[in-house]
Amino acid sequence: MELYYHQHILTDPTLPEAEAHHCINVMRHNTGDQVFITDGKGTLYEGSIQIQGKKKVQVADVQVLRKQEQKRKIHVGIVPVKSTERLEFMIEKLTELGVAEISFIASRRCERDRVNTDKLEMRAIAAVKQSHNLYVPKINPMIALNHYLRATTSDQLYVAALTGDNPQALSKQKLSDGSVTILIGPEGDFTDTEMEDIILSGYQPVSLGSHILRTETAAIYSAVVLGIIQ
């Protein structure tokens, strides 16, 4: 199934320019062809296209086909890696896995002072269209760790720990439906002081296994585990 993205398809039937270009010039659609659209908020729509000029596509007879539920809203808070390629790869995979929200955190050992959230959102939209997961994750701009700890709330809070008193594996946790946050530090981990602040803020240290994972690998692994724990 070929999928297009438009946040407001019910109130504005005109596809965004990039989507219209793909529809007409790449996929070679004609007026009357059936198309499928998602709003990135869990709903799949069906309609028929009406081509108006070289760059404009309207969707007629829009109907809701189905709604996808997110029984557990997974929030990944992460100190971003320096490599843009690795960062974009992580966004793509977290989107495919159905992560609801991604926050970027500035910690003492962070190698970046900002992230291009617009570019990352475009990567997430492309991943939604490819994977047919109907949710585009909320991607938050960089925020200082102390502000993040004050602002973030979830039903369950975890932090990936490289050291400590034998933290229990993330895969051994018992989760209920609702919201869960996993916090992942930079390569080299959070400082001892930062980890103390994180734990005092209610985060439970957990292990991601016996191997030391790269930051983006840790995020992807955590999303997989949190998505399957019952």
LINCOR-V230540 format. One record per helix or strand. SS is the DSSP state (A for helix, B for strand). FROM is the first residue (numbers start at 0). TO is the last residue. If there is no record, write none. Layout:
ss,from,to
SS,FROM,TO
SS,FROM,TO
This chain:
ss,from,to
B,2,4
B,13,13
A,16,25
B,33,37
B,40,40
B,42,50
B,56,66
B,71,77
A,83,95
B,100,105
A,116,130
B,134,134
B,137,143
A,144,150
B,155,159
B,168,168
A,169,171
B,177,183
A,191,199
B,203,206
A,214,227
